[in-house]
């Protein structure tokens, strides 16, 4: 037996195991009721089931628009490895879940049609796919099992009715007919009995959202029920319900939720009459083969309308402006829960209605607005509960989305550490590009290139009216992403600002950015260097220039939008150049960087100096070392010179600096993190602004102070044996350890030093 044979058998066995955990053997109605008391979730009505599915996957904390929010993991599409995750719009999704909770608990909004509106490329289509994936996965879990009924009226002496002719064997699977619209098993019970059963079930569970099953059997199942009831009544059977629902006639069947089975999706291209799109259509030719005692048989109906498919869970109308004529037909469905198949036969439906549209539906709804009280669409607008998706206003989320669009990455960023998040935003991206038959080349987006595109996109989406004096639009973007902005030693929190503009309503969509970058990656010409083994490296400035140029020919933007967006590209360029400078500076000064142990030692000595205390050393308690503090403040902080000290003793200016910038920050941190036993050793040093500047930031004045012979004008081709050559080699080597390739390190450092030499002298 070959290794391939063993592998194939392993895959088959795994698939068998997967399906064994998905499907169950049919059960009797009594067994289902017993199972419902053990696992009440399996009996949930549509809105409660959808709510349970969303809540089953838990929540996580996210920072969006400068606020910490709880986000339901369901919308990260964990069931599909994040492929159709909805990025951002957490507050909108949370309001949607709140509405579901209200509807499911029957506390209001039952008449509402939930409406997701927003510009193109804001994640509305991803929401649809995420809902389908999540519900399908939840229905495979024990708590999310979904059930319906199937009938066999062939068992017994009379084989007429719902069979397609011929003698029937009660043991044949072909004689079992499943409810075509996923009828709820509890709908088989008479109304009064069902009400008592639900009361007992809800009393047993004590759930804050009780189960409510108010819909009756679907016409197909009602036909089977009536047929069996009439048969046993003629025979004089006293326990009619028991006879009709005997396991030989009725069984409860588990099914996996999917499109067409609990989820109905009406696509933009679907056509037909309103009745056909909503519930399906009659098939007149079938009536000759069916016996239904002189009237239309529900078996002769095609239950392929969106409400029929979505009965029992969720009905989605996508691109709703294409089905505006249909929306008015849906007016009474949410609150009445009933539709007509024809004039004689109606059908109860239990489904959560959800429509998705671009802003063109708004225009369709407002075309009669000038008629005031005579607006024929007023009733429809009153029933629509609008949830507006907007463009992302977090640079990190936009960077994640751009990477997904370019590479097909599906993992969702769930990092809570700021340093790791910043690293992901700045990270380079390698993309394989097919340049001909059998020819694949690797192209590189240098570090910060994706970040540059994301920042520019976000800047075009932010409202400028609420940016306070003294701050830039970039500051607002950073506040939304990290909750604060840093200005020297001062950190300003987002809570100190009042942002109430229309952020995310307009701007550059991610599809535009994706197409521009994709075109750049496929171009044959690009940055080349004779000494570098590189075919194409895209720097941030390449991406930003291409995006600005492409605005002119993009029909998606108006003339005023083009002018506005062009004006913001400079801010993105300045921002990303600062990020590149930070990288080059930290690499150039890597040999002079300060380790955290040295910083911690300095902080400990300053703290002891201020409190007239001692520090612990290897030799025991000792007075704080004035020389250690002096050297750190001169050489590492660069704040003072030798003349600022009287010997090793600090002058008033140095003492004030220690108290205001070090001790005050320590005390603030201690207060904010107060608990028993707090000591200076518990301090997170990066929380002290002036110390963070030592650990994380550098300045060209440090380079000038430390390397007197350094000449930025020589950077591109430094003379052999010079300090500039040594520092460049060190910088390139250090950058390659920080995510750069040799080519991108060379090109980035050249771009930075080109700007630096203009202001060096």
N, C-alpha and C positions, 0 to 999 in steps of 0.2 A: 504494500500500500504506500503510495507516494505522499510526500509532505503536502502537496496540493490537495490530495483527496482528504487528508485529515483536516486541513484548514476549511475546505468546503463543508465537511460534515459539522465542524464547529460552528460555522456561520448559520447553518440550517438549525442546529440545536438551539442556538441563541435566539433565532427568530421564533421557534416553537415556544420557548420559554417566555418570550415577550408577549406572544398572543395568548398564552395560557393565563398570564396575569391581566390581560385586557378583557377577555370575554368570560361570561359565566353561562352555565347551563340554565335553560328556562326554568322558572319556578311557578308555583300556583299563586293565586291571588292571596290566599291566606299566608303563605310563606313570605310574600312580599310585604304584607302589613307587619308581620312579625319582624322582618329585617328593618323596616322603617322605624320601629320603636327602638331598635338597637342602634341604627345609624340614621337619624332623622334627615340628614342632609340629602339622602337619596330621593326624598319625597318633595324637595324644594320646588316652589313654583319658579317661573322663568327669571324674574328680576332678582329673587333671592339666590337662585343658583348662580347667576352671573356675579352677584356680590360675593358669595361664598368662594367662588373660583379666584376672584381677585385677592380676597383677604387671605386665602390659603397659603399664598407664597410669601407672606410677610412684608415688612417694610425695611427701608434703609434711609439714612440721613443724606441729604444732598444740599449743596450751597448753590442757590440760583437767585439771580438778581439781588445778590447780597444778603439773602435770607436763608437760614437753615430750615429745611422743609423735610417732612417725612414723605418718602416716595414709595409707592407700592411696587414691589419687585416684579409683579405680574407684567408691568409695562416695559420691563427690560427684556421681554421675550425669553425667559430662561428655558422654556420648553423647546426652543429651537436654537439654543446656544447664542441667543442675542441677535440673530440674523435680521429680525424685523423689530428690534427695540425702538421704542419711541423716545428719542433723546429730548430732554428738556420738557417744557410745558407741564411741569409737575403740578403747579397750582391749578391749572385747568383740569388735569386728570383727577386731582383730589376732589374738586367740585363735582365732577362727573360721578365719582364714587359716592359722594354725599347725597347726590340726587337719587342714585340707585338705592341707597339705604332708606331714603324717605319713601320712594315708590314701593320698595319691597315690604316695608312695614305698614303700608297702606295709611300713611300719615299725610298724604297729599301728593300732588304732581302726577297722579295716576293718569290724567288726561294728556300729559305732556309727551311730545315726540322729541327725543334728545337729538340735538343738532350740533355737529362739529363743523365749524366754518373756519376759513383762513386761506391765505395766499397759497399758491402752488409751492410744493417742496417744503412744507412745514411739518410733515410727518403724519398727515391724515390717512394716507394709504397704508403706512406702516401700522397705524392703530388698527385698521381693519384686519390686517394679517396677524397682528399680535393677538387680537381677540380670538381669531379662529384657532391659532396655534395653542393659546392658553386654555381655551375651553376644551379642545380636543385632548390635550394632555391631562387636564383635570378630570375628564370623564373616564380616564383609564385608572384613576386612583380609587381606593376603597371608599373614601368619603364622597367622591364625585361621581359614582356610578349613576348612569341614567337609564331609565327603563320605560318601556311602552308595552302595549298589549298586542297579541295576535290571536286570531280566531280560526276555529275549525268547525264548520257547521256540517261537514260531511260525516262526522261520527254519528252513528245512529241509523235509523231506518230510512229517513227522508234525505235524499242527496240533492234536492233542488234548492235553489236560492242563490248563493254567492259563488257556487262552483261554475266552472267554465264548461260544464257538460261531461257526460261519462260517469261511470260508477267510481266512487271514491273509497279509498282505504283509509280508515282513521289513523293508521300508523304511518302513513306516508307524509313526508315533510312537504310535498307539493300541495297538500290540502290545507296547510296553514297559511293564513293571510295576515300579514302585519298591518297595523294601522298605518295608513300612508302619511299621516301627519303627526306621528309620535304622540298619540293620545296618552295622557297621564293615567297610570294604573288606577289611581283613586277616583278618577272620573267615572269608573264603572259603577260605583256605589250610588244609591239614591241620595238625593240632596240632604235629607234630614240625617241619614245614617253617616254620610260623609262629614257633615258638620260636627257631629258628636265625635267621630273618629279623629278629626283634626284638633278638636278641643283637647281631647285626651293626649294626643301626640305632642301638642305644644305645651301642655301642662307638664308633661313628662320631661321635656327638654329645657324649658324655661329660657329659650332663646329670646334675645331682645328683638329679633325679627321673626315673628311667627310664620309658619307655613300656611299658605292660603291657596287652596285649589277650588276655584269656583266655576270652572268650565265643565260643560257636559261632554259626553262622548261625541267624537267626530261622526259625520254622516255615515261613513263606511262602517265604523264599529257599531253605530246605532242600528243600522240595517241588520247586521249579524245578530245583535242582542235581541231585537224585536222578532226576528225570524225564529230564534231558539226559544224565546219566551212563548211565542204563539204555539210552537210545536208542543212544548211541555204543558202548556195550559190546556190544550186539546186533550192531552193524555191524562189530565186530572192530577198532575203533580202538585203537591202542596208547597214544597220548598222550591219555588220557582227560581229564586236568585241562585241558590246553591246548584240547581240543575244547569242553569245557563252558564254559570262561571265554573262549572266542574272542569278539572284539568284536561278532560278530553276535548273540551270546547274552547277554553280560554287559558292562556298562559302568559306570564309576564316575562318579557325578554329584555335583556341588557343590550344596549347599543352604544357605540362610540360616537360622540358628537362630531359632526363634520358639516361641511357645506352640503345642503340638501337633506340633512338629518339633524334638525334642531337649529341649524344656522341657515338662514336664507339671505342670499346676496343678490341684489338687483344691480347689474352692471350698466354702465352708460350706454353700451351698444345693444342691450336687450330691447326688443320691441314687442308689438302686439297690442291688443286692446287693453284698457285699464284692468278689466276683469281677468284677462289671461295673465297679465304681469303680476296681479295680486294673488290670485288663488289657483289659476289654471284654466282648463277649458273642457267642455264636453266633447266626447268622441261619438258622434251619432251612429257611425257604422257598427259600434259595439253593442248597441241596444238590441239588435236582432239576436245576439247570442246570449243575452242575459235575461233572466226572469226576475222581475222585481215587482210582481203583482200589479202590473198596470201603470207603473210610474218610473221615472228615471232612476236607474240604479247608480249609487255612488261609485260603484266599481267602474262605471263607464266615464269616469272623470279623470283627467290628467292633473294630478296634484303637484304641478311643477311651478306654481306661482310662488312669489317670494314669501308670502305669509304662510303658505302650506309647508314650505321647506323649513321656515324658521319657527313654526309652531313648537312650543315647549321650551324656547330659549331666546333666540336673538334674530331680529330682522334688520338687515343693513341695506340702505339705499345709497349707493355711492354715486358721485357726480350728480347730486339730486336735481340740479338745474335742468338736466336732460329729461327728468321725470316730473317736472313741475305740475303737469296735468294730473299726475297720480297722487300728489301730496294731498290734494283736497279730498280725494276718495278715502284717504287714511284718517280723516279728521276724527271719526268716532270710534276707531278701532281701539286706541289705548284705553279709553274709559269704559266702553261697552264690551270690549273683548269679543266682538261678533262680526262676521262678514257673511254675505250671501253668495252661495254658489250659483243659484239662479232664483227665480221668484218663489220657488216652492221649498228650496232646501237651503238652510243657513248652517254656519259652522262657527263654533266657539274657538277662539284662538287665545293662547297665552304666550305672548312674546314681548320682548323689550324692543321697541322701535328705535332705531338710530339712523339718522341720515347724515351724509357727508357731502360737503360742497365747497367749491371755490367761491370767491366773493360775487360771482355772477348771479348766484341765487338771490343775494340781497337786492340786486337790480331788478330781478324778476318779481320779487315780492313787493317792491316799492313802485311798480309802474302805475298803480292806481292810487297812490298815497295822496295825491292832490284832491281826491274826491271826499276826503275827510270821513265822515260817518258812513258814506256810501261805498267804501272800499270793499269789493267782493272778496278780497283776500284777508280781511281783518280777522275772521275766525281762525284761519290757518295760522296767521302770525301769532295769535294769542296762545295757540297750542305748542308752538315751537319753543323749546328751551335751549338757548344758544350757548355753546361753549366755543370760544374763539382760540384757535391755534395761532401762534405767532412765530416769527423767525427767532432762532436762538440768539440770546444776548450774552451768553457766556462764551468767552474765547475757547475755554477748554472743551466745551461741548461741540462747538463748531469745528475745532481741530479734530476731534474724534469723528465727527460726521464726514469731514473731508477725507480722512484716511479710509473710512468705510467705503466711500464712494469710489475712491481710486483703486483700492486693493481688494475689496470684498471682505475685509476684516469684520468679524462679527462680535468679538468679545466686548462687553460693556465695561467701561472704566468705573470701578467702584472704590478707588483709592480715597482714603481720608487724610493722608499725610500731604501737606502742602508741597513739601520739597519733591515728593514723587510725582505729584500732579504737574508741577512746573516742568519737571523733566520729561514727562510724556508730551506736554504741549510743544516743547522745543525739539523733540526727537527728530532725527532725519528719517527719510523714507526711501527705500530702495524698491524700484518698480521694474519688472521685466517687460520689455517692449518688443513686439514682433515687428521686424523691419523687412521681412520677405519670407518666401517659402523656406522653412527650416532654419531661419535666422532669428535668434532672440538675443537682444542686447539688454544689459542692465543699466538703467538710468537712475540717477540719484537726486533726490530733493534734499539739499543740504540742511543741517540743523537750522531751525527757525523759519524755514521756507513755508511749511504748512502753518506754523504759528502766524506768519505774516499774512497769509491769505485769510486765516480765521479772524485775525484782528481787523483787517480791512473790511471784511464782510460785516463784522459786528459794528464797526464804526458807522457804516452806512445805515444801520438799523436803529441807532440810538437817537433819541430826541435831544436836541441841543438846548431847548428852552429852559430845562430845569437844572442845567449844569451851573453850579454856583461860581461867583466871581473868584478868580484865582486858580481855577481848576480847568483842566482840558478834558476833551471828550475821551481821551485814552484813560484818564483817571476814573471816569465813570465806568468804563469797560472793566478796569481792574477791580473796582469796588464790587461790581456784579460777580466777578469770578472768585475773589479771595476775601471779600468782606472788609477790606481796608486798603488804604494807600499809604506809602511810606515817603516822607519828606525829610531827609536827613535823619535826625534823631527822633523825629515825631511821627507817630503812627495815628492816622485818623480813621475811625471806624465808620462803616456805612450807616450806622444808626444816627450819625450826626447830620445826615443829608435827608432831603425830602424829595424823592424822585416820584413824580406822578405823571410823567409824559407818556406818549404813545410809543413806547419802545417795542420794536419787533413787528410793527404793523407793515412797514415798507423796508426795502433794502435789497441787497444782492442775494439771490437765492443760491443754495449750495450747488444746484445743477449748473449754474453759470460758471462758478469757480471750478467745478469738476471738469467741464468741457475745455476751459481755458488751459488748465494745467495739463490735461490729457493731450491737447494739441501741442503744447510745449515739449512734452516728453517724446512725442513722435517726430518732431522736427529733426532734420538731418544736421542742420548747423547749430552751433552752440559754443559754449566756452570750452576751449581746448588749451592745453599747455604741453609744450614739447617734452618736458621732463616727467610728465605724469601719465600714468596708464589709465586714462579716463576718456570716455567717448562723450559724455554729457553730464554736467553738474548744473542743476538749477539752484541759484542763490535766491534769497528772499526778494532782492530787488528785481530779478528776472520775472518772478511771479507777479509782483505788484505792478510792474510796467506793463506786462501782458494783460492783466485784468483791466487796467486803466485804458489801454488802447482798445480792448474789445468792447468797451462800453459804447463806443461810437456806432458800431454796426449791430448791436443787439436790439432786436425789435421789442424785447420785453420791457425796455426802459423808455420813459418819456423824455422829452428834451430837458425838462427841468430836473428830472432825476439824474440824468447824465451829468449835468453841470454840478449838481450838489455832490454826487459821489466822487467826481474827479477831484473836488476840493479837499476830500478827506484822505486821499492816498498819501499825501505828504506826511500826515500825522502817523500813519501806519509805518512809513519808511523811517521816520525819526525814532519811533518806538523800537522797531526791530534792530536798527543800527545800535541802539543802546544795549540791547540784549547781546548782540555780537561783540560789542566792545567789552562787556562784562566777561564773556567767554575768553577773549583774547588776553585781556588783562590778567585774569586769574591764572591762565596758563603761563603767561610770560613771567608772572611773579610767584609761580608755584614753589620755587626753591626758597622763597622768603615767607611763605604762608605760615600762619601761626596755628599750632595744634590746640585743640580744646583744653588739654591739660594745662598748658601755659596760661591760657585765658582764665581758666578756673582758679589757678593759683593767684593770679593778679586780683580777681574779684574777691577772693577770700581775704587777702591782705588788706584791701581797701575797706572791706566790711569791718575787719578787726580794728583798723586804724580809726574809723569813724566812731566806733563804740568803745575805744580805749580798752580793747581786749587783746587776747593773745591768739596765735594760730598754732595748730598742731603740726609739729615737724617730726622727723625720724628720731631726733634727740629729745623730743618732749615739747611742751609748750614754750613758745618764744614770742617776742614782740614782732609785729609786722615789719617787713624788710623795706625800708624807705628807698634803697637803691633799686630793688626789684621793681617797685611801683614806678619809679622815675624812668627807668630804661624802657619799660613797657609803654608808658605814655609818650615818650619821645620817639622810639623806634617803631613801635607797632601802631599806635594810634595816630602818630604824626601830628598831635595836637599842640605840643609844646617843644621848646628848645631849652638848652642848658641854662640860659639866663632866667628861665621861669622858676628856678629852684635856688634856694640858699644852701649851697652844698647839696645835700640830698633831701633837705626839707622843702616842702612845697610852699610856694607863695600863695597869697589869698586867691588868685585866679585859679590855680591848680586845685586848691582845697574846695573852692566853690564847684568846680567841675566834678570832682569826685562825689560831692554830696548831691548835686542836682542831677547828674547824668547816670551815676552808678547806684548810689544808695537809694535815691527816690524810686528808681526803677525796681530795685530789689524789694523795697518795702511794698510797692504796689503789687508786684508779683506775689509776695508772701501773703498779702491781704486777700488777693483774688483766689489764692490756692491754700487758704489757711486750713490747717488741721493740727491736731496734737502732734508735737514732735517735729514741726517744720524747722528746717535749718537751711543755711545758705547752700549746703550740698544738694538740696532738693531743687534748686533753681535751674530752669531750662535757660541756658545762657543766651540763646538766640532770641529770647523774649526781651532782652535789654537792648534797646535800639542802638546805642553807641557800641556795644559789644558785637551786635549782629554785623555792624559795619566792618569790624575787624575780621570776623569770620567769613563773611560772604561778599564783601564789596571791596573794590580797589579803585585807585585813581591814577591818572597819568602823572600827577605830581609825585606819586610814590616811585614811579619808574625813573623820573628825572632825578629824584633824590638818591635813589639806590644805584643807578647806572649812569654816571656822568658822560660816558663815551657812547651812549646809545644814540643812534641817528635814524629816525623813522623814514627819512628820505631815501635811505639805502635798503629798505626792507625788501623790495622786489628782487634785487640781485646784490646782496651785501658783499663787500670785498672780503676776500679770504683772510681769516685770522682776526677779524674785528669782533668787538663785543656784540655788535648788531647781528653778525652771522651766528655767534654762539647762542644768543637769545632767541633768534628765529628758529634755529634747529630745536632748541628746548621747547619753544612754544608749539611748533608743529607736532612734535612727539607727544607733548602733554595733551593737545587737542584730540589726537587720535585715541587717547585713552578715555576721552570724554564723549565719544559718540561720533566724532568726525572721521571721515576718511582722509588720507593724505591729500587728495585733490581738493576736497571741500575745505580742509584746514588751510591749505595754501591760498585758495581763492578768497575765503572769508577774511583771513588775516590781511591780505592785500587790500580788500575793500575797506577794512577798518583803519589800517595805517594810512591809506590815501586820505581819509578824512582827518586823521590825527595830525598829519604833517602840516596841514593848513593852519592849525592853531598852536603848533609846537613852540614856535619862537615868541 
